[in-house]
Amino acid sequence: MPAIPGEPRLTERLREAAGRDALGHALILSGQGDLAAAARFAAAAMECQGENRPCGLCGPCRKVLRGIHPDVTIVEDPEHKNIAIDVLRDVVADAYTLPNEGRRKIYIIPDCGLLDPKAQNVLLKVVEDGPAHAAFLFCAANSAALLPTIRSRAAVPILYHGMTLGAVYLYEYDSEQAGVLRSIQANLRYISIVICLVALVLVVLLGLSKVLVYDLWMEVDGARSALSAVEARLDGVMEELADYPGVKEKYQRYSATDEERELIDRMEVLALLDEAMGSTGQLSSVAASGQVVQVQFKRVTLAQTAEIVRRLEESPLVERTTVNTAATTEEDGELVSAGILIQLHKEVAGE
């Protein structure tokens, strides 16, 4: 019974695959062993008509092992350094013709290192979608000598390691399995593209979020700086108001030039007004120009207004006062808004 020299395990695995009619349309035999013997053994297993294939007893087995079977072709080109494309085109054309006497038409390529990429592309179509009776046995010291498109055109490979022969890919193939596996392969490519796009979108969104967060932080920082400036200004205003005893809360809206403030300070009108207004009155504004000081109140009673006028007229600084009052909307009807025009003595205004 024939066997692959020095490869009992590989011999048994090839027999087992042949018994299941699972030796597919493409085999890659690689390694440093007797690749030609392995290819002849596989071809005999495909053509064998006996049991325990290859049996070595039937006519097809003997013809294949002796190298005279009409349906087993050794693809060579002794006239060129590499196998010419024209030779491979003839192989492709012959693959579509029916076998002469065997079960299949088998093409053995004893050295795939003699196939350049253009030559392999000529074989690609027939390896991918060739007739069911055609089979290709690729022998290569290293399977990387074949294009990935050639290596991926069969079904799931069974890889055997640790043999003198090296690695053998048994492409257990039928048309239904091939269609399913190609569909899975296409879906995996699609899924990988989608994953890459999603990753790209996430990277872009992460970059945009960092930019937005940075811009927001800068806006918040600017607002914080502006608020600090306002607080500093308010602290300065409160310090200025603290210079006027008793009117820190009631005199928050007062605004005057330095000359007006100096004049009002000299007549001591603020302390006088604060004492006369009582707890309900509010000083709206104080303004001064030349000999005239104008004071506006709100929420003072008529009695408080009269007391303010009396105290002003008792002051040696004041020449006369003029009062203008208006009733407010308070229920008791006693609270008023008052404006007092104070005329100072010329000598006071001129100081």
Sine and cosine of phi, psi and omega as CSV:
sin_phi,cos_phi,sin_psi,cos_psi,sin_omega,cos_omega
0.00,0.00,0.77,-0.64,-0.07,-1.00
-0.92,0.40,0.42,-0.91,0.04,-1.00
-0.42,-0.91,0.30,-0.95,0.07,-1.00
-0.99,0.12,0.82,-0.58,-0.07,-1.00
-0.84,0.54,0.83,-0.56,0.08,-1.00
0.96,0.28,0.18,0.98,-0.05,-1.00
-0.75,-0.67,0.91,0.40,-0.04,-1.00
-0.89,0.45,-0.63,0.77,-0.04,-1.00
-0.93,0.38,-0.68,0.74,0.02,-1.00
-0.91,0.42,-0.63,0.78,0.05,-1.00
-0.84,0.53,-0.72,0.70,-0.02,-1.00
-0.91,0.42,-0.64,0.77,-0.02,-1.00
-0.92,0.39,-0.63,0.77,0.04,-1.00
-0.92,0.40,-0.63,0.77,0.05,-1.00
-0.88,0.47,-0.70,0.72,-0.03,-1.00
-0.89,0.46,-0.67,0.74,0.03,-1.00
-0.91,0.41,-0.64,0.77,0.02,-1.00
-0.91,0.41,-0.61,0.79,0.02,-1.00
-0.89,0.45,-0.44,0.90,0.04,-1.00
-1.00,-0.09,0.12,0.99,-0.09,-1.00
0.81,0.59,0.62,0.78,-0.06,-1.00
-0.96,-0.28,0.13,0.99,0.11,-0.99
-0.97,0.22,0.94,-0.33,-0.19,-0.98
-0.98,0.21,-0.26,-0.97,-0.09,-1.00
-0.99,0.14,-0.11,0.99,-0.01,-1.00
-0.50,-0.86,0.78,-0.63,0.10,-1.00
-0.81,-0.58,0.65,-0.76,0.11,-0.99
-0.91,-0.42,0.90,-0.44,0.02,-1.00
-0.95,-0.30,0.88,-0.47,-0.07,-1.00
-0.74,-0.68,0.40,-0.92,0.02,-1.00
0.70,-0.71,-0.29,-0.96,-0.08,-1.00
-0.93,-0.36,0.12,0.99,-0.02,-1.00
-1.00,0.07,-0.32,-0.95,-0.02,-1.00
-0.99,0.13,1.00,0.07,-0.07,-1.00
-0.92,0.40,-0.60,0.80,-0.01,-1.00
-0.89,0.46,-0.67,0.74,0.02,-1.00
-0.91,0.42,-0.64,0.77,0.03,-1.00
-0.90,0.44,-0.64,0.77,0.00,-1.00
-0.92,0.40,-0.68,0.74,0.03,-1.00
-0.89,0.46,-0.64,0.77,0.02,-1.00
-0.89,0.46,-0.72,0.69,0.00,-1.00
-0.90,0.44,-0.66,0.75,0.02,-1.00
-0.90,0.44,-0.66,0.75,0.03,-1.00
-0.89,0.45,-0.62,0.78,0.03,-1.00
-0.90,0.43,-0.56,0.83,0.01,-1.00
-0.95,0.31,-0.57,0.82,-0.08,-1.00
-1.00,-0.06,-0.23,0.97,-0.11,-0.99
-0.86,0.51,0.64,-0.77,0.05,-1.00
-0.93,-0.37,0.13,0.99,0.00,-1.00
-0.98,-0.21,-0.34,-0.94,0.04,-1.00
-0.98,-0.21,0.31,-0.95,-0.02,-1.00
0.79,0.62,0.84,0.55,-0.13,-0.99
-0.93,0.38,0.65,-0.76,-0.10,0.99
-0.99,0.17,0.70,-0.71,-0.06,-1.00
-0.99,0.15,-0.43,0.90,-0.02,-1.00
0.98,0.20,0.02,1.00,-0.06,-1.00
-0.94,-0.34,-0.55,0.83,-0.04,-1.00
-0.95,0.30,0.30,-0.95,-0.02,-1.00
-0.86,0.51,-0.74,0.68,0.01,-1.00
-0.86,0.52,-0.66,0.75,0.01,-1.00
-0.87,0.49,-0.75,0.66,-0.06,-1.00
-0.89,0.45,-0.65,0.76,0.00,-1.00
-0.90,0.43,-0.67,0.74,-0.01,-1.00
-0.90,0.43,-0.73,0.68,-0.06,-1.00
-0.92,0.39,-0.44,0.90,0.05,-1.00
-1.00,0.02,-0.13,0.99,0.04,-1.00
0.98,0.17,0.44,0.90,-0.04,-1.00
-0.84,-0.54,0.23,0.97,0.00,-1.00
-0.96,0.27,0.76,-0.65,-0.08,-1.00
-0.93,0.37,-0.31,0.95,-0.03,-1.00
-0.98,-0.21,0.11,0.99,0.07,-1.00
-0.90,-0.44,0.90,-0.44,-0.11,-0.99
-0.91,-0.42,0.76,-0.65,0.14,-0.99
-1.00,-0.01,0.89,-0.46,-0.07,-1.00
-1.00,0.07,0.95,-0.30,0.00,-1.00
-0.66,-0.75,0.30,-0.95,0.05,-1.00
-0.57,-0.82,0.99,0.13,-0.07,-1.00
-0.92,0.38,-0.23,0.97,-0.04,-1.00
-0.99,0.11,-0.22,0.98,-0.04,-1.00
-0.76,-0.65,0.36,-0.93,0.03,-1.00
-0.90,0.44,-0.73,0.68,0.09,-1.00
-0.94,-0.34,0.28,-0.96,0.02,-1.00
-0.94,0.34,0.83,-0.56,-0.08,-1.00
-0.95,0.33,0.45,-0.89,0.01,-1.00
-0.89,0.45,-0.60,0.80,0.01,-1.00
-0.88,0.48,-0.60,0.80,0.03,-1.00
-0.89,0.46,-0.68,0.74,-0.02,-1.00
-0.94,0.33,-0.55,0.84,0.07,-1.00
-0.90,0.43,-0.60,0.80,0.08,-1.00
-0.90,0.43,-0.62,0.79,0.04,-1.00
-0.89,0.46,-0.71,0.70,-0.01,-1.00
-0.88,0.48,-0.71,0.71,0.00,-1.00
-0.89,0.46,-0.66,0.75,-0.02,-1.00
-0.93,0.37,-0.50,0.87,-0.04,-1.00
-0.90,0.44,-0.42,0.91,-0.03,-1.00
-1.00,0.06,-0.04,1.00,0.10,-1.00
-1.00,-0.01,0.48,-0.88,-0.04,-1.00
-0.94,0.35,0.45,-0.89,0.04,-1.00
-0.87,0.50,0.49,-0.87,0.02,-1.00
-0.95,0.30,-0.76,0.65,-0.04,-1.00
-0.59,-0.81,-0.24,0.97,-0.08,-1.00
-1.00,-0.07,-0.01,-1.00,0.04,-1.00
-0.96,0.27,-0.55,0.83,-0.08,-1.00
-0.62,-0.78,0.24,-0.97,0.17,-0.99
-0.96,-0.27,0.86,-0.51,-0.15,-0.99
-0.88,-0.47,0.70,-0.72,0.00,-1.00
-0.84,-0.54,0.88,-0.47,-0.01,-1.00
-0.98,-0.21,0.83,-0.56,0.08,-1.00
-0.96,-0.28,0.98,-0.20,-0.17,-0.98
-0.94,0.33,-0.33,0.94,-0.01,-1.00
-0.56,-0.83,0.99,-0.16,-0.03,-1.00
-0.95,0.32,-0.20,0.98,0.08,-1.00
-0.92,0.40,-0.23,0.97,0.02,-1.00
-1.00,-0.02,0.08,1.00,0.03,-1.00
-0.97,-0.26,0.92,-0.39,0.08,-1.00
-0.99,0.15,0.17,-0.98,-0.06,-1.00
-0.82,0.57,-0.64,0.77,0.00,-1.00
-0.90,0.44,-0.65,0.76,0.01,-1.00
-0.91,0.41,-0.66,0.75,0.02,-1.00
-0.90,0.43,-0.58,0.81,0.02,-1.00
-0.91,0.41,-0.46,0.89,0.08,-1.00
-0.90,0.43,-0.60,0.80,-0.01,-1.00
-0.99,0.15,-0.26,0.97,-0.18,-0.98
-0.85,0.53,-0.72,0.70,-0.08,-1.00
-0.90,0.44,-0.69,0.72,-0.04,-1.00
-0.95,0.31,-0.52,0.86,0.07,-1.00
-0.93,0.36,-0.58,0.81,-0.05,-1.00
-0.98,0.21,-0.76,0.65,-0.11,-0.99
-0.74,-0.67,0.62,0.78,0.00,-1.00
-0.97,0.22,0.06,-1.00,0.03,-1.00
-0.92,0.40,0.43,-0.90,-0.08,-1.00
-0.90,0.44,-0.45,0.90,-0.06,-1.00
-0.99,0.14,-0.17,0.99,-0.06,-1.00
-1.00,0.02,0.64,-0.77,0.03,-1.00
-0.64,-0.77,0.57,-0.82,-0.02,-1.00
-0.81,-0.58,0.76,-0.65,0.04,-1.00
-0.91,-0.41,0.93,-0.36,-0.03,-1.00
-0.99,-0.16,0.84,-0.54,0.05,-1.00
-0.96,-0.29,0.80,-0.60,-0.02,-1.00
-0.47,-0.88,0.71,-0.71,0.08,-1.00
-0.85,0.53,-0.55,0.83,0.05,-1.00
-0.70,-0.72,0.83,-0.56,-0.06,-1.00
-0.90,0.43,-0.26,0.97,0.04,-1.00
-0.92,0.39,-0.20,0.98,0.07,-1.00
-0.91,0.41,-0.33,0.94,0.03,-1.00
-1.00,-0.06,0.56,-0.83,0.03,-1.00
-0.89,0.45,0.53,-0.85,0.06,-1.00
-0.83,0.55,-0.53,0.85,0.01,-1.00
-0.92,0.40,-0.54,0.84,0.09,-1.00
-0.95,0.32,-0.71,0.71,-0.06,-1.00
-0.91,0.41,-0.43,0.90,-0.09,-1.00
-0.99,-0.16,0.10,0.99,-0.11,-0.99
-1.00,0.08,-0.06,1.00,0.06,-1.00
-0.94,-0.33,-0.04,-1.00,-0.07,-1.00
-0.99,0.17,-0.39,-0.92,-0.13,-0.99
-0.90,0.43,0.82,-0.57,0.00,-1.00
-0.99,0.15,0.56,-0.83,0.17,-0.98
-0.96,-0.28,0.90,-0.45,-0.15,-0.99
-0.97,-0.23,0.79,-0.61,0.02,-1.00
-0.93,-0.37,0.77,-0.64,-0.02,-1.00
-0.90,-0.44,0.20,-0.98,0.17,-0.99
0.98,0.20,0.41,0.91,0.01,-1.00
-0.91,-0.42,0.37,-0.93,0.08,-1.00
-0.86,0.51,-0.58,0.81,-0.03,-1.00
-0.94,0.33,-0.38,0.92,-0.03,-1.00
0.99,-0.15,-0.73,-0.69,-0.09,-1.00
-0.94,-0.33,0.67,-0.74,0.04,-1.00
-0.84,-0.55,0.79,-0.61,0.05,-1.00
-0.98,-0.17,0.91,-0.42,0.07,-1.00
-0.99,-0.13,0.97,-0.26,0.01,-1.00
-1.00,0.07,1.00,-0.08,-0.02,-1.00
-0.98,0.21,0.95,-0.33,-0.33,-0.94
-0.78,-0.63,0.68,-0.74,0.40,-0.91
-0.57,-0.82,0.22,-0.98,-0.15,-0.99
-0.89,0.46,-0.61,0.79,-0.02,-1.00
-0.92,0.39,-0.71,0.70,0.04,-1.00
-0.88,0.48,-0.67,0.74,-0.02,-1.00
-0.88,0.48,-0.68,0.73,0.01,-1.00
-0.88,0.47,-0.69,0.73,0.01,-1.00
-0.89,0.46,-0.71,0.71,-0.05,-1.00
-0.93,0.36,-0.60,0.80,0.06,-1.00
-0.91,0.40,-0.60,0.80,0.06,-1.00
-0.89,0.46,-0.67,0.74,0.04,-1.00
-0.89,0.46,-0.67,0.74,0.00,-1.00
-0.88,0.47,-0.69,0.73,0.02,-1.00
-0.90,0.44,-0.66,0.75,0.01,-1.00
-0.91,0.42,-0.62,0.78,0.03,-1.00
-0.90,0.44,-0.64,0.77,0.06,-1.00
-0.89,0.46,-0.69,0.72,0.01,-1.00
-0.88,0.47,-0.70,0.71,0.00,-1.00
-0.89,0.46,-0.66,0.75,0.00,-1.00
-0.90,0.44,-0.62,0.79,0.04,-1.00
-0.91,0.42,-0.69,0.73,0.01,-1.00
-0.88,0.47,-0.67,0.74,0.01,-1.00
-0.88,0.47,-0.67,0.75,0.03,-1.00
-0.89,0.45,-0.67,0.74,0.01,-1.00
-0.91,0.42,-0.68,0.74,0.02,-1.00
-0.89,0.47,-0.68,0.73,0.03,-1.00
-0.88,0.48,-0.65,0.76,0.02,-1.00
-0.90,0.44,-0.68,0.73,0.02,-1.00
-0.88,0.47,-0.67,0.74,0.01,-1.00
-0.89,0.46,-0.64,0.77,0.02,-1.00
-0.89,0.45,-0.70,0.72,0.00,-1.00
-0.89,0.45,-0.72,0.70,0.00,-1.00
-0.89,0.45,-0.63,0.78,0.03,-1.00
-0.89,0.46,-0.67,0.74,0.03,-1.00
-0.90,0.44,-0.68,0.73,0.01,-1.00
-0.90,0.43,-0.66,0.75,0.00,-1.00
-0.88,0.47,-0.62,0.79,0.03,-1.00
-0.90,0.44,-0.65,0.76,0.01,-1.00
-0.90,0.43,-0.71,0.71,-0.01,-1.00
-0.90,0.44,-0.67,0.74,0.02,-1.00
-0.89,0.45,-0.64,0.77,0.02,-1.00
-0.90,0.44,-0.71,0.71,0.02,-1.00
-0.88,0.47,-0.69,0.73,0.01,-1.00
-0.89,0.46,-0.66,0.75,0.01,-1.00
-0.89,0.45,-0.64,0.77,0.02,-1.00
-0.91,0.42,-0.64,0.77,0.05,-1.00
-0.89,0.45,-0.71,0.71,0.00,-1.00
-0.89,0.46,-0.66,0.75,0.00,-1.00
-0.90,0.44,-0.65,0.76,0.05,-1.00
-0.90,0.44,-0.67,0.75,0.03,-1.00
-0.90,0.44,-0.62,0.78,0.02,-1.00
-0.90,0.44,-0.65,0.76,0.02,-1.00
-0.90,0.44,-0.68,0.73,0.02,-1.00
-0.89,0.46,-0.66,0.76,0.01,-1.00
-0.90,0.44,-0.63,0.78,0.03,-1.00
-0.89,0.46,-0.62,0.78,0.03,-1.00
-0.91,0.41,-0.66,0.75,0.03,-1.00
-0.90,0.44,-0.69,0.72,0.01,-1.00
-0.88,0.48,-0.64,0.77,0.03,-1.00
-0.90,0.44,-0.65,0.76,0.03,-1.00
-0.91,0.42,-0.66,0.75,0.03,-1.00
-0.90,0.44,-0.62,0.78,0.05,-1.00
-0.87,0.49,-0.64,0.77,0.03,-1.00
-0.91,0.42,-0.64,0.77,0.02,-1.00
-0.90,0.44,-0.69,0.73,0.00,-1.00
-0.90,0.44,-0.59,0.81,0.06,-1.00
-0.90,0.43,-0.63,0.78,0.04,-1.00
-0.91,0.41,-0.67,0.74,0.01,-1.00
-0.91,0.42,-0.51,0.86,-0.01,-1.00
-0.89,0.45,-0.30,0.95,0.03,-1.00
-0.95,0.30,-0.21,0.98,-0.02,-1.00
-0.95,-0.31,0.98,-0.22,-0.09,-1.00
-0.87,0.50,0.72,-0.70,0.12,-0.99
0.99,0.14,-0.08,1.00,-0.06,-1.00
-0.83,-0.56,0.39,0.92,-0.05,-1.00
-0.88,0.47,-0.63,0.78,-0.02,-1.00
-1.00,-0.04,-0.58,0.82,-0.11,-0.99
-0.99,0.11,-0.14,0.99,-0.13,-0.99
-0.85,-0.53,0.54,0.84,-0.10,-1.00
-0.96,0.29,-0.39,0.92,-0.06,-1.00
-0.99,-0.12,0.12,0.99,-0.03,-1.00
-0.93,0.36,0.73,-0.69,0.03,-1.00
-0.64,-0.77,0.81,-0.59,-0.04,-1.00
-0.44,-0.90,0.36,-0.93,0.08,-1.00
-0.97,0.24,0.20,-0.98,0.00,-1.00
-0.88,0.48,-0.61,0.79,0.00,-1.00
-0.92,0.40,-0.67,0.74,0.03,-1.00
-0.89,0.46,-0.68,0.74,-0.03,-1.00
-0.91,0.42,-0.62,0.78,0.03,-1.00
-0.89,0.45,-0.65,0.76,0.00,-1.00
-0.91,0.41,-0.69,0.73,-0.01,-1.00
-0.92,0.40,-0.61,0.79,0.03,-1.00
-0.89,0.45,-0.63,0.77,-0.06,-1.00
-0.93,0.38,-0.51,0.86,0.01,-1.00
-1.00,0.02,0.00,1.00,0.07,-1.00
0.79,0.61,0.60,0.80,-0.11,-0.99
-0.96,0.26,-0.47,0.88,-0.07,-1.00
-0.92,0.39,-0.75,0.66,0.02,-1.00
-0.88,0.47,-0.63,0.77,0.00,-1.00
-0.90,0.43,-0.72,0.70,-0.03,-1.00
-0.92,0.39,-0.63,0.78,-0.02,-1.00
-0.88,0.47,-0.64,0.77,-0.01,-1.00
-0.94,0.35,-0.61,0.79,-0.07,-1.00
-0.98,0.19,-0.44,0.90,-0.08,-1.00
-0.95,0.31,-0.49,0.87,-0.04,-1.00
0.98,0.22,-0.30,-0.95,-0.12,-0.99
-0.99,0.12,-0.36,0.93,-0.07,-1.00
-1.00,-0.07,-0.45,0.90,-0.12,-0.99
-0.95,0.32,0.50,-0.87,0.04,-1.00
-0.76,-0.65,0.77,-0.64,0.02,-1.00
-1.00,0.05,0.91,-0.41,-0.06,-1.00
-0.99,0.17,-0.75,0.66,-0.05,-1.00
-0.34,-0.94,0.42,-0.91,0.09,-1.00
-0.70,-0.72,0.79,-0.62,0.02,-1.00
-0.68,-0.73,0.51,-0.86,-0.04,-1.00
-0.68,-0.74,0.61,-0.79,0.05,-1.00
-0.46,-0.89,0.92,-0.40,0.00,-1.00
0.91,0.42,-0.84,-0.54,-0.03,-1.00
-1.00,-0.04,0.04,1.00,-0.12,-0.99
-0.92,-0.39,0.73,-0.68,0.12,-0.99
-0.86,-0.51,0.78,-0.62,-0.01,-1.00
-0.92,-0.40,0.79,-0.62,-0.05,-1.00
-0.85,-0.53,0.71,-0.71,0.04,-1.00
-0.88,-0.47,0.75,-0.67,0.04,-1.00
-0.86,-0.51,0.31,-0.95,0.25,-0.97
-0.54,-0.84,0.40,-0.92,-0.04,-1.00
0.86,0.51,0.71,0.71,0.15,-0.99
-0.89,-0.45,0.50,-0.87,0.05,-1.00
-0.99,0.12,0.23,-0.97,0.04,-1.00
-0.89,0.46,-0.57,0.82,0.00,-1.00
-0.93,0.38,-0.65,0.76,0.03,-1.00
-0.91,0.42,-0.61,0.79,0.03,-1.00
-0.89,0.46,-0.71,0.71,0.01,-1.00
-0.88,0.47,-0.62,0.79,0.00,-1.00
-0.92,0.39,-0.62,0.79,0.03,-1.00
-0.89,0.45,-0.71,0.70,-0.01,-1.00
-0.89,0.46,-0.68,0.73,-0.01,-1.00
-0.87,0.50,-0.71,0.70,-0.04,-1.00
-0.92,0.39,-0.61,0.80,0.03,-1.00
-0.90,0.44,-0.68,0.73,-0.05,-1.00
-0.94,0.33,-0.38,0.92,0.06,-1.00
-0.97,0.22,-0.28,0.96,-0.03,-1.00
-0.95,0.30,0.72,-0.70,0.02,-1.00
-0.92,0.39,-0.16,0.99,-0.01,-1.00
-1.00,0.09,-0.40,0.92,-0.15,-0.99
-0.99,-0.11,0.74,-0.68,0.07,-1.00
-1.00,0.05,-0.74,0.67,0.07,-1.00
-0.34,-0.94,0.24,-0.97,0.03,-1.00
-0.76,-0.65,0.48,-0.88,0.08,-1.00
-0.78,-0.62,0.78,-0.63,-0.10,-1.00
-0.93,-0.37,0.69,-0.72,0.10,-0.99
-0.76,-0.65,0.90,-0.44,-0.04,-1.00
-0.88,-0.47,0.43,-0.90,0.07,-1.00
-0.62,-0.79,0.70,-0.71,-0.03,-1.00
-0.92,0.38,0.57,-0.82,0.04,-1.00
-0.99,-0.11,-0.07,-1.00,-0.02,-1.00
-0.99,-0.12,0.23,0.97,-0.01,-1.00
-0.92,0.39,0.51,-0.86,-0.07,-1.00
-0.88,0.47,-0.62,0.79,-0.05,-1.00
-0.96,0.28,-0.26,0.97,0.08,-1.00
0.94,0.33,0.05,1.00,-0.06,-1.00
-0.99,-0.10,-0.33,0.94,-0.03,-1.00
-0.99,0.13,0.61,-0.79,-0.09,-1.00
-0.68,-0.73,0.27,-0.96,0.24,-0.97
-0.97,-0.23,0.70,-0.71,-0.13,-0.99
-0.74,-0.67,0.62,-0.79,0.13,-0.99
-0.83,-0.56,0.78,-0.63,-0.04,-1.00
-0.86,-0.51,0.82,-0.57,0.05,-1.00
-0.98,-0.18,0.89,-0.47,-0.10,-0.99
-0.95,-0.30,0.85,-0.53,0.06,-1.00
-0.99,-0.15,0.88,-0.47,-0.01,-1.00
-1.00,0.03,0.38,-0.93,0.13,-0.99
-0.90,0.43,0.53,-0.85,-0.06,-1.00
-0.87,0.50,-0.61,0.79,-0.05,-1.00
-0.94,0.34,-0.48,0.88,0.06,-1.00
-0.95,0.32,-0.70,0.71,0.00,-1.00
-0.91,0.42,-0.46,0.89,-0.06,-1.00
-1.00,0.05,-0.13,0.99,-0.03,-1.00
-0.91,0.41,0.00,0.00,0.00,0.00
